[in-house]
Amino acid sequence: MDETLDVIIAGGGMVGAAVAAALGQAGLSVALVEGGDPPAAVADDAPFDLRVSSLNLASRQLLEAVGAWDFIPAARRCPFLHIEASDEEERHHIHFSAAELGVDNFGHFVENRVIRRALWQRLAELPTVTTLCRTGPVAWVPGGHRSLLELDSGRMLAARLVVGADGAGSRIRELAGIETRDQDYHQRALIVNVETRLPQQDVSWQRFTPAGPQAMLPLPGHHASLVWYGSPEATLAREALDDDALRQAIEAAFPSRLGGIEGITGRGSFPIRRRHAERYVRQRLALVGDAAHVIHPLAGQGLNLGLQDAEALSRRVIAAFQAEDDPGGRQPLAGYARERRPQTLAMIAAMETFHHVFTGAAPLRHAGGAGLSVAERLAGAKRQVMRHALGL
C-alpha cells in the first residue's frame, strides 16, 4: 500500500479541483488523480477559448470560500447584469435584471481553463493535497473502513472516501457498476467566438427557434461566445464554412440586436446529449459533476450544478471529519445524495420541458412564446426563477 488518505478524487477538472480545495482547506488528506497535465497559465491577452461557463453567485461564493476566486484575473471574466429570452419572432420575451434582486450581477462568464487553473493554483498552497497527474484508476475495491484504488501506474491508494469527478465517461462510475440513463437530442451546438461591433457585455440573451436556441454569451471587451443549435448535419456544414461565409450566415440568422461581427476567432461543435447516473453514491464512493449528471446545456447550468455538488459533498464530509466521525461513512454520503439528486432531477425536467416546447409543433411553440410574456408580468415567479439562476 503506497498511501492511506482521507479522500481520493479521480478527475482534476473544475468540480474535482473544487472538492479537493474545500477538503484540503479543512485539513483532510487528499489525493487528486488527473489523467492529463496540470493546467497551464493563461496570459491576460490570450485569445478566448471556446469552452466558457457561466458562474452564478453560488459558484462564485464557493470559489471565494476555497480561496480560488482571486486567482481568476479580472481581464478574463465578464460579469453580466441581465438575462433575456425570446421566441423566434421576438414578439414574446422575458427579461431578468440582477438589480431586481438587489445583487451586483447574475454571475460571470469565464473560460473553463481559467477557472481550472485558479483552482489548481489554490491547491498548490494546501499542504494536505497531493496531485497525481498523467495517471488514472484501473480498479476500485470498496471495504468496510476504506476503499482501495489502483492506478494505471501501478500505484495503490487507500482512502475512507473515493470521489468520482472524472466527467461524463467516468471510469470511477464504471468501476462502481453504476448505470446511467441517456438521451440523445439529435442536435448539435456550434460554438463561435467572435469580435462584435456593438458593446453588449452586461447581458446574456437567448432566442428559441424550432431548430434550437441561438445564444450570446458575453466575454470581456468586444468579444462574445455565440451558441447556435441545429441538426447535426446543418451544424457540421456551418462549422465547415470559411470565416467570411460563417460570419454572413450568423448575421443573417441571428437576431439583429447582435449587430455586425468584426471577426471570428474560434469555432467548434459538440452533440447535445443527456446522461444521468442512477445513483450518486455507493459504499465509500460518491459521484459529482458530469460523472453524476450531464444535462441539456440550454440554460448553461452544467458547471453550476457540478459546483453545487462539490459544495454539498464537501460540507457533509468536512462536518463528519470535524466531529471525528467517518467522513466516508454512510450518513454523509446518504445526506449528499438526498440533497443533490432531487435538485438535479428538477433541473433536468425543466430543460426537457423547454426543449420539447420550443422545438415542438407550431401550436406548442406559440404557447411557449406566450408563456414567456405571461411570466414577464409575474413578479413573484420571475423572482423565484432569478433565485434559481443565482444558485440560491
C-alpha positions in Angstrom: 0.0 0.0 0.0 1.6 3.2 -1.1 -0.6 5.6 0.8 -3.7 5.9 3.1 -5.7 9.1 2.8 -9.0 10.6 3.9 -10.2 11.2 0.3 -9.1 10.3 -3.2 -10.6 12.4 -6.0 -10.5 11.0 -9.5 -10.6 13.9 -12.0 -8.8 17.2 -11.8 -11.3 19.3 -13.7 -13.2 22.2 -12.2 -15.5 20.2 -10.0 -12.9 17.7 -8.8 -10.4 20.5 -8.0 -13.1 22.4 -6.1 -13.8 19.4 -3.9 -10.1 19.0 -3.3 -9.7 22.6 -2.4 -12.6 22.6 0.0 -11.4 19.4 1.8 -7.7 20.3 1.8 -8.5 23.7 3.3 -10.3 21.9 6.1 -7.2 19.7 6.8 -8.3 16.4 5.2 -5.6 14.5 3.4 -6.5 14.4 -0.3 -5.1 12.8 -3.4 -6.3 14.4 -6.7 -5.8 11.9 -9.5 -5.7 13.5 -13.0 -5.2 11.8 -16.3 -3.8 14.8 -18.1 -1.3 17.5 -17.3 -1.7 20.3 -14.8 -3.5 23.4 -16.3 -1.2 25.9 -17.9 -1.1 29.6 -17.2 -3.3 31.8 -19.4 -2.0 35.2 -20.4 -4.3 38.2 -19.9 -4.2 39.0 -23.6 -4.5 35.4 -24.9 -7.4 34.6 -27.4 -10.5 33.4 -25.6 -11.0 29.7 -25.5 -14.2 28.1 -26.8 -15.1 26.4 -23.6 -16.8 29.0 -21.5 -19.0 28.6 -18.4 -21.4 30.8 -16.5 -20.5 31.1 -12.8 -23.6 32.1 -10.8 -23.5 33.8 -7.4 -23.4 30.5 -5.5 -20.5 29.2 -7.6 -18.6 32.4 -7.1 -19.2 32.1 -3.3 -17.8 28.6 -3.4 -14.7 29.7 -5.3 -14.2 32.6 -2.8 -14.7 30.2 0.1 -12.0 27.8 -1.1 -9.6 30.7 -1.9 -9.6 30.3 -5.7 -11.6 33.4 -6.9 -8.7 35.8 -6.6 -6.6 33.7 -8.9 -9.1 34.5 -11.8 -7.8 37.6 -13.4 -10.3 40.4 -13.9 -9.3 40.6 -17.6 -10.6 37.0 -18.1 -14.0 37.3 -16.5 -17.1 39.1 -17.7 -19.9 40.0 -15.3 -23.4 40.2 -16.6 -26.4 42.1 -15.1 -29.2 41.0 -17.4 -30.6 37.7 -18.8 -33.1 37.9 -21.7 -35.0 35.2 -23.6 -37.4 35.4 -26.6 -39.3 33.3 -29.1 -38.2 33.1 -32.7 -40.2 36.2 -33.9 -39.1 38.1 -30.7 -42.8 39.0 -30.1 -42.7 37.4 -26.7 -39.8 37.8 -24.3 -38.8 37.8 -20.7 -36.1 40.0 -19.1 -34.3 39.4 -15.8 -32.3 42.1 -14.0 -29.9 41.5 -11.2 -31.0 44.8 -9.7 -34.4 43.3 -9.1 -32.8 41.0 -6.5 -30.5 43.7 -5.1 -27.3 42.0 -6.3 -24.5 43.5 -8.4 -24.7 40.8 -11.2 -26.1 37.4 -12.1 -22.6 36.0 -12.4 -19.6 35.9 -14.6 -18.7 34.2 -17.9 -15.2 32.7 -17.6 -13.2 30.2 -19.7 -13.1 26.7 -18.2 -9.3 26.6 -18.4 -9.0 29.8 -16.4 -11.3 28.5 -13.6 -9.4 25.2 -13.5 -6.1 27.0 -13.4 -7.2 29.2 -10.5 -8.3 26.1 -8.5 -5.0 24.3 -9.1 -3.1 27.4 -8.0 -5.0 27.3 -4.8 -4.3 23.5 -4.4 -0.6 24.3 -4.6 -1.0 26.2 -1.4 -2.6 23.4 0.5 -0.1 21.0 2.2 -2.5 18.2 2.7 -3.4 17.9 -1.0 -1.3 15.8 -3.4 -1.9 16.0 -7.1 -1.0 12.9 -9.2 -1.0 13.7 -13.0 -0.9 11.6 -16.1 -2.4 8.6 -14.4 -5.9 7.1 -13.8 -7.8 4.4 -12.0 -7.9 0.8 -13.2 -9.5 -0.9 -10.2 -11.6 0.0 -7.2 -12.3 -2.2 -4.2 -14.7 -1.0 -1.5 -14.3 -2.0 2.1 -15.8 -1.6 5.5 -13.4 1.0 6.6 -11.7 2.2 3.4 -11.7 1.9 -0.4 -8.7 0.8 -2.4 -7.9 2.4 -5.7 -5.3 1.0 -8.1 -3.8 3.4 -10.7 -2.5 2.5 -14.1 0.9 3.5 -12.9 0.8 0.5 -10.5 0.4 2.7 -7.5 -2.2 1.6 -4.9 -4.0 4.1 -2.7 -6.4 3.7 0.1 -8.9 6.2 1.5 -12.1 6.5 3.5 -13.8 8.0 0.5 -13.3 7.9 -3.3 -14.9 10.8 -5.3 -15.6 10.3 -9.0 -15.2 13.7 -10.7 -13.9 12.3 -13.9 -16.5 13.5 -16.4 -19.3 12.1 -18.5 -17.4 9.0 -19.4 -16.4 8.4 -15.7 -14.1 5.4 -15.2 -15.0 5.5 -11.4 -18.7 5.3 -12.2 -17.9 2.3 -14.5 -15.8 0.6 -11.9 -18.5 1.1 -9.3 -21.1 -0.6 -11.6 -23.4 2.5 -11.6 -25.6 2.6 -14.7 -26.8 5.7 -16.4 -29.9 6.8 -18.3 -29.0 8.5 -21.5 -30.9 10.7 -24.0 -29.7 11.8 -27.4 -31.5 15.0 -28.5 -30.3 14.6 -32.2 -29.0 18.2 -32.0 -25.5 19.7 -32.2 -24.3 23.0 -30.9 -21.9 25.2 -32.8 -19.8 27.5 -30.6 -18.3 30.5 -32.4 -16.1 33.1 -30.6 -16.4 36.5 -32.3 -15.4 40.1 -32.0 -18.6 42.2 -32.1 -19.1 45.8 -33.2 -21.6 46.6 -30.5 -20.7 46.6 -26.8 -23.2 44.4 -25.0 -21.2 42.8 -22.3 -23.7 43.3 -19.5 -26.4 41.0 -21.0 -26.7 37.4 -22.0 -29.5 36.6 -24.3 -31.1 33.6 -26.0 -33.7 33.2 -28.7 -35.7 30.0 -29.1 -36.1 28.7 -32.7 -37.7 25.4 -33.9 -34.2 24.1 -34.7 -32.9 25.0 -31.3 -31.7 28.1 -29.4 -29.4 30.8 -30.5 -27.5 32.4 -27.7 -25.0 35.2 -27.0 -22.6 34.8 -24.0 -20.6 38.0 -23.4 -16.9 37.9 -22.9 -14.6 40.8 -21.9 -14.2 43.6 -24.3 -16.0 43.5 -27.7 -16.0 39.7 -27.6 -18.7 37.1 -27.3 -19.3 33.4 -27.5 -22.2 32.5 -29.8 -24.1 29.3 -29.5 -26.1 28.0 -32.4 -28.1 24.8 -32.1 -29.3 22.8 -35.1 -29.4 19.4 -36.6 -26.1 17.5 -36.6 -25.9 17.8 -40.4 -26.7 21.6 -40.5 -24.3 22.3 -37.7 -21.4 20.4 -39.2 -22.0 22.2 -42.5 -21.9 25.6 -40.8 -18.7 24.6 -38.9 -17.0 23.8 -42.3 -17.7 27.3 -43.7 -14.8 29.7 -44.2 -14.7 32.7 -41.8 -16.4 35.1 -44.1 -19.2 32.7 -45.1 -19.8 31.8 -41.4 -19.9 35.5 -40.5 -22.6 36.1 -43.1 -24.6 33.1 -42.0 -24.6 34.2 -38.4 -25.5 37.8 -39.2 -28.4 36.5 -41.4 -29.7 34.0 -38.9 -29.2 35.7 -35.5 -31.4 38.5 -34.2 -30.4 42.0 -35.4 -29.5 43.0 -31.8 -26.3 41.1 -32.3 -25.1 43.7 -34.7 -22.1 43.2 -37.0 -19.2 40.8 -36.5 -15.7 42.2 -36.9 -14.0 38.8 -36.9 -14.3 35.1 -36.0 -11.6 33.9 -33.5 -12.6 30.3 -32.9 -15.2 27.6 -33.6 -16.1 24.1 -32.6 -19.2 21.9 -32.1 -20.5 19.2 -29.8 -23.5 16.8 -29.7 -26.4 17.5 -27.3 -27.0 14.6 -25.0 -28.2 13.9 -21.5 -26.7 11.4 -19.1 -27.8 10.8 -15.5 -26.4 8.3 -13.1 -29.0 6.0 -11.5 -27.3 6.6 -8.1 -24.8 9.2 -6.8 -23.2 7.1 -4.0 -22.1 3.6 -3.2 -20.1 2.3 -0.3 -17.3 4.8 0.3 -17.8 6.4 -3.1 -19.6 9.5 -4.4 -20.1 10.9 -7.9 -20.0 14.7 -8.6 -20.4 16.9 -11.6 -20.6 15.3 -15.1 -19.8 11.9 -13.6 -23.2 12.1 -12.0 -25.2 14.2 -14.5 -24.9 15.8 -17.9 -27.9 18.0 -18.6 -29.1 19.8 -21.7 -26.9 23.0 -21.9 -29.9 25.1 -22.7 -29.7 27.2 -19.5 -25.9 27.0 -19.1 -26.2 25.4 -15.7 -24.0 22.4 -16.1 -21.0 23.7 -14.2 -23.1 25.4 -11.6 -24.8 22.1 -10.8 -21.4 20.4 -10.5 -20.1 23.1 -8.2 -23.2 22.7 -6.1 -22.4 19.0 -5.8 -18.9 20.0 -4.7 -20.2 22.3 -2.0 -22.8 19.8 -0.7 -20.5 16.9 -0.6 -17.5 18.7 0.9 -19.8 20.4 3.5 -21.0 17.0 4.8 -17.6 15.3 4.6 -16.0 18.2 6.5 -18.7 18.2 9.1 -18.1 14.4 9.8 -14.3 14.9 9.8 -14.5 17.8 12.3 -16.9 15.8 14.5 -14.3 12.9 14.5 -16.8 10.8 12.7 -16.3 8.8 9.5 -16.1 11.3 6.5 -16.7 8.5 4.0 -19.4 6.8 6.0 -23.0 6.1 5.2 -24.5 9.1 6.8 -22.7 12.0 5.0 -23.0 10.2 1.6 -26.7 9.4 2.0 -27.3 13.0 3.0 -25.4 14.2 -0.1 -27.5 12.0 -2.4 -30.8 13.1 -0.8 -29.8 16.7 -1.2 -28.4 16.8 -4.7 -30.3 14.1 -6.7 -33.8 15.7 -6.5 -32.4 19.1 -7.4 -30.7 17.8 -10.4 -33.8 15.9 -11.5 -35.8 19.1 -11.2 -33.3 20.9 -13.5 -33.4 18.0 -16.0 -37.2 18.2 -16.1 -37.1 21.9 -16.6 -34.7 21.6 -19.5 -36.7 18.8 -21.1 -39.8 21.0 -21.0 -38.1 23.9 -22.6 -36.6 21.7 -25.3 -39.8 20.0 -26.2 -41.9 23.1 -26.1 -39.7 25.3 -28.3 -38.7 22.6 -30.8 -42.2 21.0 -31.0 -45.1 21.7 -33.3 -46.2 25.3 -34.1 -49.1 25.4 -31.6 -46.8 24.3 -28.8 -44.1 26.8 -29.7 -46.7 29.6 -29.8 -47.9 28.6 -26.4 -44.3 28.6 -25.1 -43.7 32.1 -26.5 -46.9 33.4 -24.9 -45.7 31.8 -21.7 -42.6 34.0 -21.8 -44.8 37.1 -22.0 -47.0 35.9 -19.1 -44.0 35.1 -17.0 -42.6 38.6 -17.7 -45.6 40.1 -15.9 -45.5 37.7 -12.8 -43.1 39.4 -10.4 -43.1 36.6 -7.9 -42.4 33.9 -10.5 -39.6 35.9 -12.0 -38.0 36.5 -8.6 -38.1 32.7 -7.9 -36.5 32.0 -11.3 -33.8 34.6 -10.7 -33.0 33.0 -7.3 -32.6 29.6 -9.1 -30.3 31.2 -11.6 -28.2 32.6 -8.8 -28.0 29.2 -7.2 -29.9 30.4 -4.1 
